[in-house]
Amino acid sequence: MNQFVQKTYAAINKDNETRMKSSSGGIFSLLADVIIKQGGVVFGAAYDNEFNVIHTYIDNIEDLNILRGSKYVLSNMGDSYSKVKSFLEEGRKVLFTGTPCQIAGLNNFLGKAYDNLYMQDLVCHGVPMQSVWKKYLNYRNMIDKKTPKDINFRDKVNGWTRFEMKFAYNDFNYSVFHRSDLFMKLFLKNYSLRESCYACKFKGLDRIADITLADFWGVKHICEEMYDDKGTSLVIINSEKGQALFDLIKEEVEEREVDIQKAIEYNICIIESVPKPEDRELFIADLDKLEMDELVVKYIDNK
Ligand SMILES: Cc1cc2nc3c(=O)[nH]c(=O)nc-3n(C[C@H](O)[C@H](O)[C@H](O)COP(=O)(O)OP(=O)(O)OC[C@H]3O[C@@H](n4cnc5c(N)ncnc54)[C@H](O)[C@@H]3O)c2cc1C
């Protein structure tokens, strides 16, 4: 039986540049860095050439930026699980990161424990469908008439809590407060999520992953000295292996131990699925008929 007593921290990466480029407190980058420095491989979500979200791996610190940052779209797993297995069998350390359901999928695929495998999941609101993301990419292309150089779902230029959706083009940026962006509205009002997210089987504190990362929403009320609106991570250590990995980055982290129950009060997605909108079936039927802006007017703005 696993005797490990779960620990929860408010945590901040002391390197301000990395933290500002990360969605929360920049803890993922430190975990990835330490694994790569030991000759290991890190799996996570990146964009392909057309800004579809895919799972891929890196084993070079210079490539860390491709995995950094939340992309609020279901990532395409491709052959990542079998690649993880090959690296593990070669004896290399692997850090696999993803949503709790992707971690569960890997665990089932492998069918046994590996000492050289570290798993890090996220607290997950739910994941938007690829079809809605594709529709939004086409919509932006129609409006902005350009191909983006980069996309950031969590630009912190106006603060971590007032984050912006940003499409960076060569000559201008589309940059909008998240609650005003069409894609983010459908995400945050729960219309665009995969069906399975409304009854997620991987909620709760009993995690498969060794470490769970999240935004520490509410940190200002729980641990005020850890709030400066540049991003604070909630880090939940679920296993001895997770603790050993976290201990390796501790010098580069400002951290305070906190009560998980207090954190849950501000982050219900740790333990509960989001509710399914009553008219979601109608929304799905309208997906092929209406444009992004028309969907948002009909299902969100006019309510
Ligand atoms: C779909 C989704 C929903 C989330 N919902 C919540 C929530 O409700 N509450 C909350 O507190 N936190 C949520 N998070 C987590 C949060 O946004 C940060 O990703 C997390 O705190 C890590 O931040 P960081 O600063 O340490 O690292 P960052 O560098 O910002 O994050 C990088 C990590 O996110 C992973 N990642 C990015 N996009 C995806 C994706 N599409 N699928 C799988 N993994 C991905 C990367 O593989 C890497 O592990 C969500 C993340 C995602 C991707």
The ligand as an SDF file (V2000), in Angstrom:
LIG
                    3D

 53 58  0  0  0  0  0  0  0  0999 V2000
   -6.6390   21.7800  -21.0110 C   0  0  0  0  0  0  0  0  0  0  0  0
   -6.1160   22.3340  -19.7280 C   0  0  0  0  0  0  0  0  0  0  0  0
   -7.0080   22.6720  -18.7080 C   0  0  0  0  0  0  0  0  0  0  0  0
   -6.5270   23.1780  -17.4970 C   0  0  0  0  0  0  0  0  0  0  0  0
   -7.4370   23.5020  -16.5150 N   0  0  0  0  0  0  0  0  0  0  0  0
   -6.9850   23.9970  -15.3240 C   0  0  0  0  0  0  0  0  0  0  0  0
   -7.9100   24.3320  -14.2720 C   0  0  0  0  0  0  0  0  0  0  0  0
   -9.1340   24.2220  -14.4060 O   0  0  0  0  0  0  0  0  0  0  0  0
   -7.3990   24.7920  -13.0960 N   0  0  0  0  0  0  0  0  0  0  0  0
   -6.0480   24.9340  -12.8950 C   0  0  0  0  0  0  0  0  0  0  0  0
   -5.6760   25.3540  -11.8030 O   0  0  0  0  0  0  0  0  0  0  0  0
   -5.1600   24.6170  -13.8600 N   0  0  0  0  0  0  0  0  0  0  0  0
   -5.5840   24.1570  -15.0690 C   0  0  0  0  0  0  0  0  0  0  0  0
   -4.6770   23.8140  -16.0520 N   0  0  0  0  0  0  0  0  0  0  0  0
   -3.2370   23.8330  -15.7270 C   0  0  0  0  0  0  0  0  0  0  0  0
   -2.5570   25.1660  -15.8860 C   0  0  0  0  0  0  0  0  0  0  0  0
   -3.1120   25.8880  -16.9870 O   0  0  0  0  0  0  0  0  0  0  0  0
   -1.0380   25.0120  -16.1520 C   0  0  0  0  0  0  0  0  0  0  0  0
   -0.8520   24.2090  -17.3070 O   0  0  0  0  0  0  0  0  0  0  0  0
   -0.2990   24.3150  -15.0570 C   0  0  0  0  0  0  0  0  0  0  0  0
   -0.5220   25.0050  -13.8570 O   0  0  0  0  0  0  0  0  0  0  0  0
    1.2150   24.2420  -15.3550 C   0  0  0  0  0  0  0  0  0  0  0  0
    1.7360   25.5260  -15.3890 O   0  0  0  0  0  0  0  0  0  0  0  0
    3.3060   25.8450  -15.3750 P   0  0  0  0  0  0  0  0  0  0  0  0
    3.4240   27.3350  -15.2920 O   0  0  0  0  0  0  0  0  0  0  0  0
    3.9990   25.0300  -14.3410 O   0  0  0  0  0  0  0  0  0  0  0  0
    3.8340   25.2870  -16.7510 O   0  0  0  0  0  0  0  0  0  0  0  0
    3.5020   25.6780  -18.2510 P   0  0  0  0  0  0  0  0  0  0  0  0
    4.7740   25.7640  -18.9720 O   0  0  0  0  0  0  0  0  0  0  0  0
    2.5850   26.8080  -18.3520 O   0  0  0  0  0  0  0  0  0  0  0  0
    2.6750   24.3960  -18.7660 O   0  0  0  0  0  0  0  0  0  0  0  0
    3.2040   23.4130  -19.5630 C   0  0  0  0  0  0  0  0  0  0  0  0
    2.5980   22.1000  -19.2200 C   0  0  0  0  0  0  0  0  0  0  0  0
    1.2350   22.0320  -19.6670 O   0  0  0  0  0  0  0  0  0  0  0  0
    1.1070   20.8840  -20.5060 C   0  0  0  0  0  0  0  0  0  0  0  0
    0.0700   21.1380  -21.4980 N   0  0  0  0  0  0  0  0  0  0  0  0
   -0.1380   22.2880  -22.1820 C   0  0  0  0  0  0  0  0  0  0  0  0
   -1.1900   22.1450  -23.0150 N   0  0  0  0  0  0  0  0  0  0  0  0
   -1.6460   20.8820  -22.8580 C   0  0  0  0  0  0  0  0  0  0  0  0
   -2.6810   20.1170  -23.4690 C   0  0  0  0  0  0  0  0  0  0  0  0
   -3.4850   20.6210  -24.4040 N   0  0  0  0  0  0  0  0  0  0  0  0
   -2.8530   18.8500  -23.0740 N   0  0  0  0  0  0  0  0  0  0  0  0
   -2.0460   18.2900  -22.1400 C   0  0  0  0  0  0  0  0  0  0  0  0
   -1.0360   18.9540  -21.5220 N   0  0  0  0  0  0  0  0  0  0  0  0
   -0.8430   20.2330  -21.8780 C   0  0  0  0  0  0  0  0  0  0  0  0
    2.4840   20.7060  -21.1240 C   0  0  0  0  0  0  0  0  0  0  0  0
    2.6600   19.3990  -21.6180 O   0  0  0  0  0  0  0  0  0  0  0  0
    3.3530   20.9910  -19.9150 C   0  0  0  0  0  0  0  0  0  0  0  0
    3.3360   19.8850  -19.0230 O   0  0  0  0  0  0  0  0  0  0  0  0
   -5.1280   23.3440  -17.3020 C   0  0  0  0  0  0  0  0  0  0  0  0
   -4.2400   23.0250  -18.3400 C   0  0  0  0  0  0  0  0  0  0  0  0
   -4.7130   22.5250  -19.5370 C   0  0  0  0  0  0  0  0  0  0  0  0
   -3.7230   22.1940  -20.6300 C   0  0  0  0  0  0  0  0  0  0  0  0
  1  2  1  0
  2  3  1  0
  2 52  2  0
  3  4  2  0
  4  5  1  0
  4 50  1  0
  5  6  2  0
  6  7  1  0
  6 13  1  0
  7  8  2  0
  7  9  1  0
  9 10  1  0
 10 11  2  0
 10 12  1  0
 12 13  2  0
 13 14  1  0
 14 15  1  0
 14 50  1  0
 15 16  1  0
 16 17  1  0
 16 18  1  0
 18 19  1  0
 18 20  1  0
 20 21  1  0
 20 22  1  0
 22 23  1  0
 23 24  1  0
 24 25  2  0
 24 26  1  0
 24 27  1  0
 27 28  1  0
 28 29  2  0
 28 30  1  0
 28 31  1  0
 31 32  1  0
 32 33  1  0
 33 34  1  0
 33 48  1  0
 34 35  1  0
 35 36  1  0
 35 46  1  0
 36 37  1  0
 36 45  1  0
 37 38  2  0
 38 39  1  0
 39 40  1  0
 39 45  2  0
 40 41  1  0
 40 42  2  0
 42 43  1  0
 43 44  2  0
 44 45  1  0
 46 47  1  0
 46 48  1  0
 48 49  1  0
 50 51  2  0
 51 52  1  0
 52 53  1  0
M  END
$$$$
